[in-house]
Amino acid sequence: MCVTTGLMTVIPADWQTMAMGSVLLIAVVINHLLAREKAKA
């Protein structure tokens, strides 16, 4: 919800879906990398 509200103020409506998908994808990649590092330790 916070991400959507923040995106509405910065990004035009046409690009919001792609921006939200990009934010989600980046979050998943970071989560995966952190989980992999944690498994190594």
Buried (B, 14 or more C-beta within 10 A) or exposed (E): EEEEEEBEEEBEEEEBEEBBEEBEEEEEEEEEEEEEEEEEE
